[in-house]
Amino acid sequence: MPELSRFFGIIIRMYYDDHPPPHFHAIYGQYEMQVGIDPIIILNGQLPRRAVSMVIEWAAIHQQELMDNWKRLEVNRTTLRIEPLD
């Protein structure tokens, strides 16, 4: 499960052979949330409110890179790291 980014204790990952729609997983401590890429929407799970807002902000900034990584995984290519939220 490739790690795409890490910021403020939040880990962003995508899983190989994951199901549609295109999405990523945000992990923060004991919490995990799946976030759709286009549109950016919470699909499942939860994080603390502040972590959710940071993940959504980060996803909006890097939406195209997230979609590119999803497409890379579909054809069994390695993912590319994405800059963390500052």
Backbone torsions as a table, in degrees:
resi	resn	phi	psi	omega
1	MET	NA	103.3	-176.2
2	PRO	-65.1	136.7	173.5
3	GLU	-92.5	121.6	-178.0
4	LEU	-89.5	-35.3	-176.0
5	SER	-162.3	164.6	177.9
6	ARG	-150.9	128.2	178.8
7	PHE	-155.8	138.9	177.2
8	PHE	49.5	37.3	179.5
9	GLY	81.4	1.5	179.6
10	ILE	-98.3	131.1	177.9
11	ILE	-108.7	131.5	179.0
12	ILE	-109.6	124.8	-178.2
13	ARG	-135.0	157.4	167.0
14	MET	-126.7	146.1	-179.3
15	TYR	-102.3	142.9	172.8
16	TYR	-63.0	144.7	176.1
17	ASP	54.4	34.6	178.1
18	ASP	-79.0	160.7	-176.5
19	HIS	-80.9	152.8	171.7
20	PRO	-67.9	162.9	-0.7
21	PRO	-75.2	165.0	177.7
22	PRO	-54.5	128.3	-177.3
23	HIS	-158.0	171.2	174.2
24	PHE	-133.7	167.5	179.6
25	HIS	-111.4	131.9	174.2
26	ALA	-110.8	124.5	-178.1
27	ILE	-118.0	131.7	179.1
28	TYR	-141.2	103.1	-176.9
29	GLY	60.4	-123.3	-178.8
30	GLN	-86.4	-1.9	-175.8
31	TYR	-99.1	149.4	174.1
32	GLU	-144.6	143.0	-178.4
33	MET	-140.2	139.1	172.7
34	GLN	-99.5	132.8	-176.7
35	VAL	-124.8	123.3	175.2
36	GLY	-68.1	148.6	-175.9
37	ILE	-91.1	-41.0	-177.7
38	ASP	-143.7	94.0	9.2
39	PRO	-82.3	161.0	175.7
40	ILE	-75.5	110.6	-175.1
41	ILE	-152.1	144.9	176.1
42	ILE	-74.2	122.3	-178.8
43	LEU	-94.6	-35.6	-173.6
44	ASN	-165.9	151.9	175.1
45	GLY	83.8	-171.0	-178.4
46	GLN	-157.4	156.2	171.6
47	LEU	-134.2	164.2	171.7
48	PRO	-58.0	150.1	-173.5
49	ARG	-51.0	-46.4	-178.7
50	ARG	-63.9	-40.0	178.3
51	ALA	-64.7	-39.4	177.7
52	VAL	-58.7	-47.0	-177.6
53	SER	-63.9	-36.4	177.9
54	MET	-68.3	-41.5	179.7
55	VAL	-63.8	-44.2	-179.9
56	ILE	-64.7	-42.7	177.7
57	GLU	-60.9	-47.5	-179.6
58	TRP	-61.1	-44.4	-179.4
59	ALA	-62.0	-39.2	179.2
60	ALA	-63.7	-38.8	179.2
61	ILE	-68.3	-36.1	-171.4
62	HIS	-114.4	25.6	-175.1
63	GLN	-56.5	-45.5	-178.4
64	GLN	-66.6	-39.4	177.8
65	GLU	-64.8	-37.3	177.0
66	LEU	-63.6	-45.3	179.2
67	MET	-64.6	-39.9	177.6
68	ASP	-60.7	-42.2	178.3
69	ASN	-65.7	-39.5	177.0
70	TRP	-58.2	-45.1	179.8
71	LYS	-65.6	-36.4	176.9
72	ARG	-61.7	-42.9	179.5
73	LEU	-66.2	-33.4	179.4
74	GLU	-62.4	-28.3	179.8
75	VAL	-108.9	24.2	174.6
76	ASN	59.5	36.9	174.3
77	ARG	-103.1	158.6	179.0
78	THR	-74.3	152.7	178.8
79	THR	-83.0	163.7	176.8
80	LEU	-109.4	141.7	177.9
81	ARG	-64.6	150.0	178.0
82	ILE	-120.9	137.3	-179.4
83	GLU	-55.1	140.1	177.4
84	PRO	-74.2	167.7	173.8
85	LEU	-74.1	134.4	-179.6
86	ASP	-85.8	NA	NA
